[in-house]
Amino acid sequence: MVGSVPRSLVDWMWPFIWCFPGATWDHVLVLVSGALLSPGRRTVTAALRVMDLDQSASFAVYHRVLSTARWSARRVAHRLLRLLVAAFVRDGPVVIGLDDTIERRWGAKIKARGIYRDPVRSSHGHFVKASGLRWLCVMLLAPIPWAGCVWALPFLTILAPSERYAQKQGRRHKKLTDWGRQALLQTARWLPDRRIVAVADSSFSVIELLRSVSPHLDVVTRLRLDAGLYEPPPARHPRDKGRPRVKGARLPTLTARVADPTTPWQQVVIQGWYGKTQHRLDVATGTALWHHPGRRVLIRWVLVRDAEGDREPQAFLCTDLDAEPTEILGWFVRRWRVEVTLAEVRRHLGVETQRQWSDLAILRTTPALLGLFSLVTLWADRIKGQLGVLPDRVRWYPKAEPTFSDALALVRRELWTSPTFATSPDHRESAKNTDSLLNRLIRVACNPP
């Protein structure tokens, strides 16, 4: 069945051939090609239709790729991370983002779904619930040269089921921070020779998580202004009695430091602060032991005060005690690109439109679509040529830099004009092939998404 797949896609997917045994590889190529070329829903039926295989008698084998076939999604994620790092982060620290998202799904057969707080529609004074699946996404936060900014490239996506699901299965419920710890440690094992900086929001600002992963990677996240900060415990002398001290003297809270006129502030300029090109901030920093009864971790805290008075003071932490405040804030600013990626995969790759019901197919489909975002970025970088990825502009909408839609359009154009789909003037069946290709394009354009 590889004959119906564009040759360029076969070349692009070749690094993953060892992840899929036997004939599964051929079926994976068809599904990936169909998912890229489908303009609407990302179902197996839609992928087969755009590949002109909707009348194939062996349609069931393509469904089994997701529901029963034996292949490791973790192995695919490892290979994808290696390719992304080699292409976009050849040196320096590897910055990754960690965030959760809700895939809105309904149905009695979707067992792992739960009721969660909707982070998009909720606010501090308004609580909105959402039914669906909760996914934990790990993304590479790398600058894309032809895009002029940082993109969040997913490579590992984990399902974090609800507590009710765990009770029905008779298993211990794993909190989101437990899944985050496993994902971060797995990433550290995949890149043992690189420095890794993980950036996350306040949901992962948990002492147990920071303490367990800090020997393997650095973590940057938010910090409460009323967090209990202490001096490190004093050195123990041989004649001291009793248990060793676990903390030193209590330090002023960050709230008190904001109000203290003697706090030493330093003015810095940060790129991309809340969408602005450059923004002036007043920062104060120091090291402390973040302590809660029974739990503690050494951190570098960074207190931020908006020099222009637009926002309230904020605090951040980093487990690397030697990191500079500008580095910490620069890493954290990259995290905001995660929300852009989550919106783009819904808009252009059909996340939340898939219709798989079996447990294994659900576990595989959403991570595959998120990983497709990174693959499109990787392939667009390879075929951009000398002119790069050109943004699709209209007269009334100025667009300075290309976005993911432009990268996807470039990849689609490469696939539709690939030798497998395109025709040669010397071929004896050129007219028949031209009509077939034209009919496929008309069908894709006319069918409702």
C-alpha positions in Angstrom: 0.0 0.0 0.0 3.0 2.3 0.1 2.5 2.9 -3.6 -0.5 5.1 -2.8 1.6 7.2 -0.4 3.6 10.2 -1.6 7.3 9.3 -1.9 8.4 12.4 0.0 6.3 11.3 3.0 8.0 7.9 2.9 11.4 9.6 3.1 10.3 11.9 5.9 8.8 9.0 8.0 11.8 6.7 7.4 13.4 7.4 10.9 10.4 5.8 12.5 10.3 2.6 10.5 11.8 0.6 13.3 9.0 1.7 15.6 6.3 -0.2 13.6 6.6 -3.9 12.9 5.7 -5.7 9.6 2.8 -4.5 7.6 1.8 -2.0 10.3 4.4 0.4 8.8 2.5 0.5 5.4 -0.8 1.3 7.1 0.8 4.0 9.3 2.1 5.8 6.2 -1.4 5.8 4.8 -3.0 7.2 8.0 -0.3 9.9 8.4 -0.7 11.0 4.8 -4.5 11.0 5.1 -4.4 12.9 8.4 -2.2 15.6 6.8 -4.3 16.0 3.7 -7.7 15.8 5.4 -9.2 19.3 5.8 -11.8 18.5 8.4 -12.3 15.7 10.9 -9.4 13.5 11.7 -11.1 10.1 11.6 -9.8 6.9 10.0 -12.6 7.1 7.5 -11.6 10.7 6.5 -8.0 9.6 6.1 -8.9 6.7 3.9 -11.3 8.9 1.8 -8.7 11.5 1.0 -6.3 8.7 0.1 -8.9 7.3 -2.3 -9.1 4.1 -0.2 -12.7 4.5 1.1 -13.9 1.5 -1.0 -11.0 -0.7 0.0 -12.1 -4.1 1.3 -9.3 -4.1 3.9 -10.4 -0.9 5.6 -10.5 -2.7 9.0 -6.7 -3.1 9.1 -6.3 0.7 9.3 -8.6 0.9 12.3 -6.6 -1.9 14.0 -3.4 0.2 13.7 -4.8 2.3 16.6 -6.9 -0.3 18.4 -5.0 -3.5 18.5 -1.6 -3.3 16.6 1.5 -3.8 18.7 3.8 -0.8 18.6 5.2 1.5 21.3 4.1 5.2 21.4 6.8 5.8 23.9 9.4 4.6 21.4 8.0 6.9 18.8 8.1 9.9 21.2 11.7 9.2 22.0 12.6 9.2 18.3 10.6 12.3 17.7 12.4 14.2 20.5 15.8 13.2 19.1 14.9 14.5 15.7 13.5 17.8 17.1 16.5 18.4 19.3 18.9 17.7 16.4 17.1 20.1 14.1 16.3 23.1 16.4 18.4 22.8 19.6 21.9 21.7 18.5 23.5 23.4 21.6 22.6 25.1 24.8 19.9 24.0 27.3 16.9 22.0 26.0 13.9 23.9 27.3 10.7 21.9 27.5 7.2 22.9 28.6 4.8 20.9 30.7 1.1 21.6 30.7 -2.3 19.8 30.8 -5.2 20.2 28.5 -8.8 18.9 28.3 -10.0 17.1 25.2 -13.8 17.5 25.3 -15.3 14.1 24.6 -18.6 12.5 25.5 -19.9 8.9 25.3 -20.4 6.0 27.6 -17.6 4.0 26.0 -15.0 6.7 26.8 -14.2 5.3 30.3 -11.3 7.6 31.3 -13.2 10.9 31.0 -13.9 13.0 34.0 -15.2 16.4 35.0 -12.6 19.1 35.3 -12.2 22.8 35.6 -12.2 24.5 32.2 -9.0 26.6 32.2 -10.1 28.6 29.2 -13.6 29.7 30.2 -13.0 29.8 34.0 -11.7 32.8 35.9 -10.9 33.7 39.5 -14.5 34.5 40.2 -16.2 32.1 37.8 -15.9 28.3 37.8 -16.8 26.4 34.6 -16.7 22.6 34.3 -15.8 20.6 31.3 -16.3 16.9 30.5 -13.6 15.1 28.7 -10.1 13.5 28.8 -7.2 15.2 30.5 -3.9 15.0 28.8 -0.5 16.0 30.0 1.7 17.3 27.2 5.5 17.7 27.2 6.7 20.0 24.4 10.0 21.2 23.2 10.2 25.0 23.4 12.5 25.9 20.6 13.1 28.9 18.5 12.1 28.3 14.8 14.4 30.5 12.7 11.9 31.0 9.7 9.0 31.7 12.1 10.9 34.4 14.1 9.7 33.1 17.5 9.6 30.1 19.8 7.2 27.3 19.0 6.0 24.6 21.4 6.6 21.2 19.7 4.8 18.3 21.4 6.7 15.0 21.6 5.2 13.2 24.6 1.5 13.2 25.6 0.1 11.2 28.5 -3.4 10.5 29.5 -4.1 11.5 33.2 -7.4 9.7 34.0 -9.9 11.0 36.5 -10.0 9.7 40.1 -13.4 8.1 39.5 -11.9 6.0 36.7 -9.1 4.8 39.0 -11.6 3.8 41.6 -13.6 1.8 39.1 -10.4 0.1 37.9 -9.4 -0.7 41.4 -6.1 1.2 41.0 -4.4 4.0 43.0 -5.2 7.4 41.6 -2.1 9.2 40.3 -2.3 13.0 40.6 -1.3 15.2 37.8 2.0 16.0 39.5 2.8 12.3 39.7 2.3 12.0 35.9 4.4 15.1 35.5 7.3 13.7 37.6 7.3 10.5 35.4 7.2 12.5 32.2 10.1 14.8 33.3 12.3 11.9 34.4 11.6 10.0 31.2 12.7 13.0 29.2 15.9 13.3 31.3 16.6 9.6 30.5 16.2 10.2 26.8 18.7 13.1 26.8 21.3 12.1 29.3 24.0 14.3 27.7 22.0 17.6 27.6 21.0 20.1 30.2 17.2 20.2 30.4 15.1 23.1 31.7 11.4 22.3 32.4 9.0 25.2 32.5 5.5 24.7 34.0 2.6 26.7 35.5 1.6 26.9 39.1 -0.1 23.5 39.0 3.4 21.9 39.1 4.8 24.2 41.8 4.9 21.4 44.3 7.8 20.7 46.6 7.7 16.9 46.2 7.8 17.2 42.4 10.6 19.8 42.5 12.7 17.7 44.9 12.3 14.5 43.0 13.3 15.8 39.6 15.9 18.5 40.6 18.9 16.1 40.6 18.2 15.4 36.9 16.9 18.7 35.4 16.1 22.3 36.3 12.5 23.4 36.8 11.1 26.9 36.4 7.6 27.6 37.6 5.6 30.2 39.6 5.9 30.7 43.3 3.3 31.9 45.8 4.0 35.3 47.3 3.2 33.9 50.8 5.4 30.8 50.5 7.4 29.8 53.6 11.0 30.6 52.8 13.8 29.9 55.2 17.6 30.0 55.5 19.3 26.6 54.9 19.9 24.7 58.1 23.1 25.6 60.0 26.0 23.3 60.0 25.8 20.6 62.7 28.6 20.4 65.2 29.9 17.2 66.7 28.6 18.0 70.2 25.1 19.2 69.1 22.3 17.2 70.7 19.0 16.2 69.3 17.9 15.7 65.7 19.6 17.7 63.0 17.8 20.9 62.0 16.0 20.9 58.7 15.6 24.6 58.2 17.2 27.9 59.4 15.8 31.2 60.3 12.5 32.3 58.7 12.9 34.8 55.8 10.5 37.6 54.9 7.7 36.6 52.6 7.8 37.9 49.1 4.7 40.0 49.8 6.7 41.7 52.5 9.6 42.2 50.2 7.3 44.0 47.7 6.2 46.5 50.3 9.7 46.9 51.9 11.4 50.1 50.6 14.8 48.6 51.2 14.4 45.7 48.8 17.2 45.9 46.2 15.5 46.1 42.8 17.2 45.6 39.4 15.7 46.8 36.2 15.8 44.4 33.2 14.2 44.2 29.8 12.5 41.0 28.8 11.5 40.0 25.3 7.9 38.7 24.8 6.5 39.6 28.2 2.7 39.1 27.9 2.9 39.4 24.1 5.0 42.6 24.0 8.2 42.9 22.0 10.1 44.4 25.0 9.0 45.2 28.5 10.8 46.8 31.5 10.6 44.9 34.7 12.0 45.4 38.2 13.3 42.2 39.7 14.7 41.1 43.0 16.2 37.6 43.6 17.8 35.4 46.2 18.1 31.8 47.3 16.1 30.1 50.0 14.8 26.8 51.4 11.1 26.5 50.5 9.7 24.6 53.4 6.4 23.0 54.3 6.0 20.6 57.2 7.7 17.4 56.1 8.8 18.8 52.7 11.5 21.2 51.6 13.6 22.1 48.5 16.3 24.6 47.7 15.2 27.2 45.2 16.2 30.5 43.6 13.3 32.9 43.8 12.7 35.8 41.4 10.3 38.6 42.5 9.0 40.6 39.5 7.4 44.1 39.7 6.1 45.7 36.6 8.0 48.9 36.0 5.2 50.3 33.9 2.5 49.4 36.5 0.4 47.2 34.1 0.3 44.1 36.3 0.5 42.9 39.9 3.8 41.6 41.3 4.6 38.0 40.5 7.1 35.5 41.8 8.9 32.6 40.1 11.3 29.9 41.2 14.1 27.9 39.7 15.8 24.8 41.1 19.1 26.0 39.6 20.5 28.2 42.3 23.1 29.7 39.9 20.6 30.8 37.2 20.3 34.5 36.4 16.9 36.2 36.8 16.9 37.2 33.1 17.5 33.5 32.2 14.6 32.3 34.4 12.2 34.9 33.1 13.3 34.2 29.5 12.6 30.5 30.0 9.2 31.1 31.5 8.1 33.4 28.7 8.5 30.5 26.3 5.9 28.6 28.2 3.1 30.8 26.9 3.6 29.3 23.4 2.1 26.1 24.7 -1.4 27.6 24.6 -0.8 28.6 21.0 0.1 25.0 20.0 -2.9 23.6 21.8 -5.2 26.0 19.9 -3.5 25.3 16.6 -3.9 21.5 16.8 -7.6 21.9 17.4 -8.0 24.4 14.5 -5.8 22.7 11.9 -5.2 19.0 13.0 -8.7 18.1 14.1 -8.0 17.3 17.8 -11.4 16.7 19.5 -12.9 15.5 16.2 -11.6 11.9 16.3 -14.1 9.1 17.1 -12.2 6.3 18.6 -13.9 4.4 21.4 -11.5 1.6 22.4 -9.2 2.4 25.3 -6.0 1.7 23.3 -7.1 3.8 20.3 -7.9 6.7 22.6 -4.5 6.4 24.2 -2.8 6.6 20.8 -4.9 9.0 18.6 -4.6 12.3 20.5 -0.9 11.9 21.1 -0.4 11.1 17.4 -2.2 14.3 16.3 -0.2 16.4 18.7 3.0 14.8 17.5 1.9 15.5 13.9 2.2 19.2 14.8 5.9 18.7 15.5 6.4 16.5 12.4 4.8 19.2 10.2 7.2 21.8 11.7 10.2 19.5 11.2 9.2 18.7 7.6 8.5 22.3 6.7 12.0 23.2 8.0 13.5 20.6 5.6 11.7 21.7 2.4 11.5 25.5 3.0 14.3 26.2 0.5 16.0 29.5 0.2 12.9 31.6 0.5 11.8 29.9 3.7 8.2 29.4 4.7 6.3 32.3 3.2 3.2 33.7 5.2 -0.1 33.6 3.4 -1.2 37.2 3.3 -4.3 39.1 2.2 -4.5 42.8 1.5 -6.4 43.7 4.6 -4.6 41.4 7.1 -0.9 42.2 7.6 1.0 39.0 8.6 4.7 39.5 9.2 5.8 36.0 10.1 4.6 32.5 9.0 2.4 30.5 11.4 1.6 26.8 11.6 -1.1 27.1 8.9 1.6 28.2 6.5 3.9 25.3 7.4 1.0 22.9 7.0 0.1 24.4 3.6 3.8 24.0 2.5 3.8 20.3 3.5 0.5 19.6 1.8 1.7 21.2 -1.4 4.8 19.0 -1.3 2.6 15.9 -0.8 0.1 16.8 -3.6 2.9 17.5 -6.0 4.9 14.4 -5.0 5.8 12.0 -7.9 3.3 9.5 -6.5 0.4 11.9 -6.9 1.7 14.1 -9.7 1.9 13.0 -13.3 4.7 12.8 -15.9 4.1 14.1 -19.5 5.9 11.0 -20.8 3.7 8.5 -19.0 1.3 6.7 -21.2 -1.5 7.0 -18.7 -0.9 10.6 -17.9 -4.4 11.7 -18.8 -6.0 9.1 -16.6 -3.7 10.0 -13.7 -4.4 13.7 -14.2 -8.2 13.0 -14.1 -7.8 10.9 -11.0 -5.8 13.5 -9.1 -8.2 16.2 -10.2 -11.2 14.2 -9.0 -9.5 13.6 -5.6 -8.8 17.3 -5.2 -12.4 18.3 -6.1 -13.7 15.7 -3.7 -11.6 17.1 -0.9 -12.7 20.6 -1.7 -16.4 19.9 -2.0 -17.0 17.4 0.8 -18.1 19.1 4.1 -15.4 18.9 6.8 
